[in-house]
Amino acid sequence: MSLPTQREAEAFLTPLRAKSTVFLLDNRTTDLLFSRFLLSCLVRTRNEALVADINAFYSSNAQRIAPESDALQNISLSLPPPGFAVEPWLIDFLIGAADAAVVVLDDLNTLYHLLSFDGSKRTGNRISFLMALTSFLARTRLQTIISKVYARNRPIQNSRRGARSLDRLGDLGVAVEYEASELTFACKNGSGWRGNGTFSVRVNP
């Protein structure tokens, strides 16, 4: 795994501190590159991180996003057990992550659909509560809480007129694009990086 420089890693992570940030991804390739870059930043800065691997993305793609697994001693994956109760498990995970500098929820699309399996019409309210909890914990614990959602499959959080989509439920919403060996992060809501609110870094596909 080619690590970013200390300066690059800190420049990316520092504006996310004490916030719940949702990254909006356009496709799987961007997701893989983003996840590899994020893990690389955590390794470089030695931040203790805890990942709620709800859809087993990190564990099933470990060799692609973190080929040097021995460098990931500061990053722990938490996979839900079979048949788990979604809300209690996630709330316990968040409350129990008090010592982690960075918390990752992967991903909001999966979480939304799991919450909707029981046929409840309150799925939007339930995920809004969970995201409000991440915002509160990030602010009061000075944590960095990161979630992601796919642009082509982002359900509206409820059916009310004017309701926000999943990528707008965090303190900060960031669109991620990959083009010409460069990842570009652009703030869509909230304030993040200085200047025009964007951050770019060259990555190897």
Secondary structure by P-SEA (a helix, b strand, c coil): cccccaaaaaaacccccccbbbbbbccaaaaaaaaaaaaaaaaaaccbbbbcccccccccccccccccccccccbbbbbbccccccaaaaaaaaaacccccbbbbccaaaaaaaaacccccaaaaaaaaaaaaaaaaaaaacbbbbbbbbcccccccccccccccccccccbbbbbbbcccbbbbbbccccccccccbbbbbbcc
